Amino acid sequence: MTKSVLCAVDISNPESEGAVLKVALQIAEMEKAQLDVITVVPDYGMSHVGGYFDKDHSKKMAKEAKSLLNDLISESLGAANNENVRHIVATGSVYDEVLKTAKIAESDIIVVGAHKPDLKDFLLGPNAARIVRHAMCSVYVVR
């Protein structure tokens, strides 16, 4: 029995992420599991880029991301479903943060979308591919 479904979304691409959220909700409802939705923002405090941004930039980005994530989930799944979803905004690299969160939340499945691939990516984007390769649980890739 699945207890936790983790859905990773890119808030900068809301048009395609709605379908990913709907699949994740279907799985969670089928399994009577908790749905967690994560989005990851870059770490603007890293040494090689930090000098170009003010000290509060990362906090501002995380706050904006939380708002956009809330809006995306509400629009895609409805306000009632949004209330039952755990919203997670992480900072860092996408695949690292998704895998860390899945481990902490003891997720039984990760749902992730695959962008339209470039020839070099061949079928999966680099983040989705890394998540599939390194996840300790099942991964459902939505096209």
N, C-alpha and C positions, 0 to 999 in steps of 0.2 A: 504494500500500500504506500502510495506517495504522500508525504507529509508537506513537502515544500517544493514549489515550482519557482525557479528564478528566471525572469525574462530580462534580457539585456536589450536596450533600445538606444538608438542614436537620435537625440532630440533635435539635431540639425536636419533630420530627414523625416519629418512627420508623415509625409505622404505614404511612404512604404512601411513605416513602423506600426501603423494601425493594424495591418494584417498580422504582424508578428504578435502584437498584444492580444488580438482575438484568438489566435491559436493557443497562446499561453493560458488565457482564461478558460478556453474549452477544456484543456488538459486539467487545469486546477479544479474546475467544477466536476469533471468526470471522476477525478480521484478524491474529491472533497479535501483538497489540499490548500494550504496558504499560498497566495500568489504574491511574490516579491518582484518589484520592477526596479532595475538598476540602470542608471545612465552614468557615464564617466566623462569628466571634464579634464582637460590637460592640466598638468601641474605648472602653472605659470611662475612658481617660485623657484624653479630649478635654476641652478647657477648660471647656465649659459643663456637663458632667456629672461631670467628674473630682473635683470637690470633695465629692461625695456618697459616694465609695468610697475605701477605703484604697489606699495606693500599690501594693500587691501584688495588687490585685483582678484586673487584666488577666492576670497570670501564672497566678493560680489558675483563672480561667475557661478559659484556653487549656489548662491541664493537665487539667481536668475534661472539656473538649471532646474532647481527644485520647482519653481513656478511653472516653467515650460513642461516639465515632466508631469506635473499635476494636470495641466491643461490637456496634454496629449492623452493621458489616460482617461480623463473625463470625456473628451470628444470621441475617443475610440471605443470605450467600454461603457460609458454612461456614468452619471454621478453616483448612483447607488453602488455600482461595482467598485468605483474609485475609493469609496470609503473603506472597503475591506482589503485594499491593496497596501502593502508596505512599500513606501517610496524610499529609494536609496540613491543618494548622489555621492559618488566617490571621485577622488582626485588621483590621477596617475595614468598609467597605461591601461587601455581597455581590457585586454585579455588578462593581465595580472589582477586587476581589481575584480573582474567578474569571477575568476577562479578563487580568489581569496574570499569573496562574499559567499560563494557557493559552499565553500568549506565551513565558514563560520555559521551560516544558516542551516547547514546540513541539508542542502538542497538535494532532492532525488533526481531532478532533471533540470537542465538549462535549456531555455528556448532562445534562439538567436536568429536574426535575419542574415541573409546573404545578399550583399549588394550585387548589382550587375557587374560581373567580373570582367577585368581586363584580361587579355591573353596571358599575361604573366601570373595572374592569380589562379587561373584555371579552375573554375567552378565555385570556389569559396574566396571571400576576402581574407586578407591576412589575419585579422582579429578572429573571425569565425573559425578559420582553419586552426589557429593556435588553441582556441578554446576546445575544439573537437579533439585535437591531439592530446591535450594535457588534462582535461577534466577527469575527475575521479567518479563522475556520475554520467548518466546518459545525457546526450545532447540532441536536441531536435532542431534542425536547421530549416527555416521557413524561406522559401523562394518567393 
